[in-house]
């Protein structure tokens, strides 16, 4: 478009002038009209540029000249120009481009069109420069209740949730963050989500997300359903970097033993402490691993290994192609890194001596009297010491009347001290080679890890049906054993 200085909108009618041609023949009379498309007042913000359309109608467009001006003492502060469009028939679309001054003012802008023979028509339009109204701020969305910090009392691989609500926990460290290599460098492309949950719990997890800037994993629980779930942190490719066990239960009570040990009143992962109830059954752990394994109520064959875990849990569809309750054998799977990245895989590595360990290179320091990053207990608790159960039995490893009582109907043992009772269910164990549940038939046994290991020697608490000899209670068993077994854990206060 051809540009000439000018501004504003309005309507002008312009009727001709004429000159006589040679020979006494009168030339045609030029007709000229100028009109703004909309004569309404135009509003500008300070410094704003706007385009105001107008139309020129004429019988001849050759030689037309355009000008634009503002009225009043602030006229020089307006920047005005005209752009001409392509004429069709008797009409030419044009635009008055106007940039307002940087202050509030009210005036009129005029565009002038002049024909070669001296005909001139004008159109003007009222304009006003005003500061734009500041809109009221949008109301902040209701954030709901503040998220409760699960790791406020200490960082761990397990957190107890006892009610519906919004929660968060520290995702910048592995476990309790002790030792070298425990830090997690969070990035924006990492993600958090739940991996598996016991039946019913999965429907309560409305939100699980990572806030890398704050270093927290957030989650919502609504409504509250007792059970267990595992939350995982993944990298940009979806590989699991670390996991945390969420234990949905009422806050466990504590029981003080005769030797001063303060213990939770239920197995790790159990949702009650009621004798005889399967809700008092907890999760199973291989010695030194933090990853929990779900159980069941009946013995499994090797071919049925993990069948009850699969039936009683839901796997997040986002992970279902890569993760399932399963067992794997072989040195290539038996590393700390593989265990962390595959928390649903029960690992069994048969060594050259015929022992089974979930690590190809066994370690004695994964659990200990000082809580480690692999300890599975919640904040303030750890895997118990080897002498925790010493006062449960006599010198011949027999039950003591009034102290340790075997229940052959409900299958378990009750410990009593100063009127306080503590129930230990005999819920069997997961076998070292295939991960199948055993010890849930009529013989019924219970197995509880301590934090002590020296080579192939482990201390664990063992209970079983009382035989005629009375010997099937081993409060500090130091038999040769295998770390690949899946036993229960009863957490001890740090």
Buried (B, 14 or more C-beta within 10 A) or exposed (E): EEEBBBBBBBBBEBEBBEEEEEEEEEEEEBBBBBBBBEBEEBBBBBEEEBEBBBBBBBEBBEEBEBBBBBBEEBBEBBBBBBBBBEBEEEEBBBBBBBBBBEEEBEBBBBBBBBBEEEBBBBBBBBBEBEEEEEEEEEEEEEEEEEBEEBBEEBBBBBBBBBEBBBBBBBBBBBBBBBBEEBEBEBEEEBBBBBBBBBEBBBEBBEEBEBBBEEBBBBBBBEEBBBBBBBBBBBEEEEEBBBBBBBBBBBEBEBBBBEEEBBBBBBBBBBBBBBBEBBBBBBBBBBBBBBBBBBBBEEBBEEEBBBBBBBEBBBBBEBBEEBBBBBBBBEEEBBBBEBBBBBBBBBBBBBBEEEBBBBBBEBEBEBBBBEBBBBBBBBBBBBBBBBBBBBBBBBEEBBBBEEBBBBBEEBBBBBBBBEEEEBBBBBBBBBBBBBBBBBBBEEBBBBBBBBBBBEEBEBBBBBBBBBEEEBBBBBBBBBEEBBBBBBBBBBBBBB
